[in-house]
């Protein structure tokens, strides 16, 4: 048996310094791209490190003991992140999600949350500030995160079965500790809690019903995510995707469901409620029912590169502008210039022609810019 070879390109060293247009208008909060999609959500990766080695995100074959993570000096400081967040808000961002890697590994993260929680939207409303975590440190951190100003959390949990969960996180971490973290987060008021399960055929799809039963009637909203072809390290194969329609069919056969309306335009998850009134679930169908036409999300990597798509092959180095001493107005002009030219719709093209779409080489890794 030969070793599995996973091609991966390190995009961290590649630089593309954004253009600062000389004639840019001041931000109005109404920035739109070439497909009239607004800039509404910003996802900020605060670390490229994670204490899990999930097989679909940071497999050990790539992220082993010899893998070189970024030095502290390469990461955006909390002050730089807050400054960038303020500029993105000027362009219309109302929601910020902190991601990783595993964001709770970033030292003194509560201080960043406190800084961001002081920001308001252009309309003077509180910023929707949230965080995605694998839950391993959540029980320890939940109260301090809440006290710092975090609104809510999303927890990644791919199985309720102990053996399957340990196999998926690949570091022998117990599921009970994640469940305890969710309970503590609920208790301190980081709600509504969302629990995300990436479904991979042949690995954890037998957990669909057990997960649904566990969270039915709880304070958490369980969401099933189709296994995506993010990056190159996970060796993605369409045959391993379980369509959301199949997920709904399985659950509906055991626990009847009714469809629900979206909370807002551009919401990624399709919503369903249990017929007996005991809560809801969601499905994120990014492979079989792409939602590119409504995508309003930008992503800022750990060291300050702006990515306009989860499936992008290159980022725009805002850190270079930050550390070169450019003004807020110049940074805002550069961001506006990038977003106005945005035409990304990779998932739409893949969904329409899964078998015929040529593979996109060198896609950025999920662990680098968050999901």
N, C-alpha and C positions, 0 to 999 in steps of 0.2 A: 504494500500500500504506500503510495507516494504522499508526501506532505502537501497539504492544501496551500496553494500560492495565491495570495490576495494582492493584486496591484493597487498601490495607493500613492497618490502624488501629494507631497507636502505643500499645501497652498500658503502656509503661513509666511514663507520667505518671499513670496511673489508680491510685488508692489505695483499699484496703479494709482498714482497720486491724482486726485480729482482736479478738474479744471475749475477755476473760479471765474465765472463770467463777469465782465466789467459792467454790464448794463442790467444786472439782475434787479428786479423789484424787491422791496422788503416783503417778508413773509406775511401772508394774509390769513393763513389757516385753511386755505382752500386749494392746496397743492394737489394736482392730479397728474397721472402718468399718461402715456400715449393712448391708453384704452379707457381713459376717464375714471380710473380707479384712484380714490383718495389715499392719503397717507394717514392712517388712523391708529395703527398698533406698532409698537416698537419692542422687539425682543432683544435683550441685552445679555450676552454671555459674560459671566464674571470670572470664569475659570475654565481651563481646558482639561482639568483633572477630574477624575471620578474614582470612587472606591468600589464600583461595580465594573464587571467586564461583560455586560450584556452582549449576547451573540449577534444581535442585529445592529449594534451601535459601536461598541468598543471591544471587538473580539480579541482574545489573548494572542492570537496569531500575529496581530499587528501591534497592539498596545501591551507589550510585554515589559519585563523588568528593565530592558535596555532602551525602551522608547523615551525620547527626550521631549519633555514638556517645556513650555515656555518659561523663561526666567521671570521673576517678579518685576524686573524693570521693563519688560516688554508689555505687561498688562496695563490697561488704562487704570489710572488712579481713581479713587472715589470722586475726587474733585473733577477730574476730566469726564467721568461718566455723567455726573450731575450737570456739568456744563453742556455736554452733548444732548442730554435729555431735555434740557430747557430749550435748546434750539429746535429740536424735533417737535416739541410742543408748540412752538411758534408756527410750525408748518401744519399743525392740525392733529398731532398725536394726542390721544386721550387715555390710552392704555399702555402700560409698560409691564412686561413680564421679564423677570430675572431668570436666567437659565444657566446651563453649564455646557459640558461637564455636569458635575454635581455642585450647584451654587453654594450649598451650606458648607462646603470645604473652604470657601474663601474666608480668610481670617477677618474678623470684625465686620462681617457682612451687615450686621444690625446698624452700624454707623452709616453705611450707604443707604439702607432703607430709610433711616431717619432723615437723611438729606433729601432723598427723592420724595418722601411723603410730604415735605413742605411745599412742593411744587403744585401748582394748580393749572387747569386747562385754560385755554384762551378765554373761555366763558366764566372763569373764576370758580369752576367746580372742582371738587377733589379729584385727583388723579386716580385712575383705576390701577392700583399697584398690586401685582401678584407675583407668584414664584412657582416654578416647577421643580420638584425634588424627587429623588428615589425613596425618600422617607426614612433612610437609615439613621439620620441624625435629628429627625423631626421631633421626637418626644423630648429630647434635650433642649431643642431650640425654639419650640413653638411659642412659649410665653414671651421670650425676648423678641422674637420676630413681631408678634402682635403688639407688644409695647413700643417697638420702634416705628410702627405705622403700617405694617403690611396688612393688606385687606383680606387676602385669602390665598390658599395654596392648591396646587394640583399635584397629586402623587402618582408616580408611575408604578404600577403593580401588574405583573404579567401572569400571575397564577396565585391561587389560594392553596393549592396542593404543595406541601413542603418540598417534596423531591423535585417537582417540576420547577418551582421557583428557584431553588438552589441551582438547578441546572441552567436556568436562564440567566441568573445574575453571575454565575460562574466564579463566585468567590465564597460560596457556601454560607451565604447570609440567610438567617432564618426569617420566614414570612411573619412570624409572630411579632417581631420587632417593628416591622413596617405597619402592621395593623395597630399596634400600640401607639405608634406615632400619629396615625390617622385619628385615633380616639382622643389623644391629647390635643391635637389641632382643633377638633370639633369642640372640645371642652373650653378652650381659651377663646373661641369665637372667630377662628380663621375660616369663615364659611361664606358661601357654600363650598364645601370640599368637593373636588372632582378627582376621580380615580381613573387613570388612563391605562388601558390594557392593549398592547400591541399584539395582534393575533397572527401567529405564524403556523401555517398548516403543517401537521406532523410533529410539532413541538409543543404547542400549548392550546390548540383549538379545542381539545377535550375539556378545557377549563372554562369555556364560555358559560355553560349553565351553572357550574359551581360558583363562579364569580358573581353571576347575576343573582343567584339565590342568597349569597352571603350579604350583598349590599342592598338587596330589596328591602324597603322599609327602613333603611338607615338614613343618616344625615348626609351621606355621600351620594354623588351622582356618578355612576359608572359609565365610562365611555370606551367603546371598542374601536381601535384604530387599525385600518388595513396596513399590513406590512409593506413599507415603502422602499423604493429604490434610491434612498438617500446615500450619497457618497459611493465609494467603491469597496470599502472594507468588509461589508456584510455579505458579499457574494449573492446579491438579490436575484431571485428567480420568480417569475410570474406564477409558476405552479404552486408556490408556497403562500400565495395570497388567498385569504378567505374573504370573499366579497361581503360587504356589509349586509346585503340582502339575505345572504345565507345566515348570518349572525341573527338578524331579526327573526327569520323563519324558525330557527332553532328555539329561540327564547319564547316566541309567540306560541309555539306548539305546546309548551309546558306552562307558560305564564302569559296569558293573553295581553297584547299590547295595542295601544291606539296611537296614531301619529299626533304630534304636537306642532304648533307653529314655531318658527324661529324667534329667538329673543330680539334679534336685530339683523339688519341687512348685512350680509357677508359672514354670518356665523358659520363656522366650519363644521359643526356637528349637527346632524339630523337628530331631532328629538322625538322620543317615544315615551309614553306613560303607561304604567300598568293599569289594566282595566279595573282592578280592585282598589285603585287610588293609593297604592303603597309606594309611590315614588316614580322616578323616571330613569331612563338610560339614554345614551347618545351613541351615534355611530359617525365616525370620521372616514369618509369614503374617498380618500385622496387618490386612489388608484382607479376605481371603477366609476366614480362619479366626481370628477375633478371640479374644483371650485375656483379656478384661476380667475374667472371673470369678475369675481367679487373680492379678490385678495387685496387687502389693504395693509399688509404687514411688511415692515422692514426689519432687518436683523443686523445687529452690531456685534462683531466678534470680540473676543476677549482682549485683543490688542488693537481694536479700533478700526476694523474694516467694515464698511457698509456693504451688505448683501441684499439684493432686491428680490431674491427668490431662494427657497430652501434647496433648490436643485442647481444653484448657480455654479459656475466654474471659475469665477474670479470676483474679488471684492474691490472696493474703492477705499484707499488708505486715508481715512480721516485723521488718524493719529499723526500722520506726517504733517498735515495742515495745523493741527492743534499745537504740536511741539515746535513748529516753525514760527509761532507767534501771530498767526492770523486772527483777525477780529471775529466776533460773533456774526457780524453781518457778512463777512466773507465766507465763513463756514456755512451759514444758512444759504448763501448763494450757491455754493458747491453742492449741497444736498439737494436743493431745488433743481439744479441742472441735471443731476443724476436721475432723480425721480421722474421728471418730466419726460425723459427719454426712455423710461422703463417700458419694455414690451414683453416681459417674461410670461410665458404660458406653457411651460414644459409639461405639466400634468395634463392639460387639455390635449396636447398633441399626442402624449403617450396613451391616454384613454381612448382617443379616437382611432389610434393605429398601433396598438400594443405590439403586434407581431412585426410590423414594418418599420417602426421608428428606430433609426440607428442609435446605438448606445451613446450617451453623452459622456465623453471621457473627462476624467479629473473633476467630477462633481465634488463640492465641498462636503466634508464629513459632518454628520449630525452632531457628533460630540464636540465639534469646533464652534458651531453657531447655535446649538440648541434645536429642539424639534419644533 
